[in-house]
Amino acid sequence: MPVSSVVGAEITTIEGLSAEGLTPVQQAWIEHQVPQCGYCQSGMIMAVSALLKANPHPSDDDLAGAITNICRCGTYPRIRAAVRDLAKA
């Protein structure tokens, strides 16, 4: 997305998700051992955080549609497990 298309919009980076430590999504990532190489993690965490804010109980199809980041390690099953646990909470 070009920067010019978000002029005047509020933008949150992964560093801005929480000033008070780990967010529930970040904690779930750790508990489910999602991170491997770390290449996609910032984008995945941001996408899941936005999805859960809009839809606290997403289906696997919702999750697949919301996450367009590519995980080259293939931790998609762990990501789905982490999101399922977050949806239960």
Secondary structure, DSSP 8 states (H G I E B T S, - for coil): --GGGGTT-----GGGS-SSS--HHHHHHHHTT--SS-TTHHHHHHHHHHHHHH-SS--HHHHHHH-----TT--HHHHHHHHHHHHH-
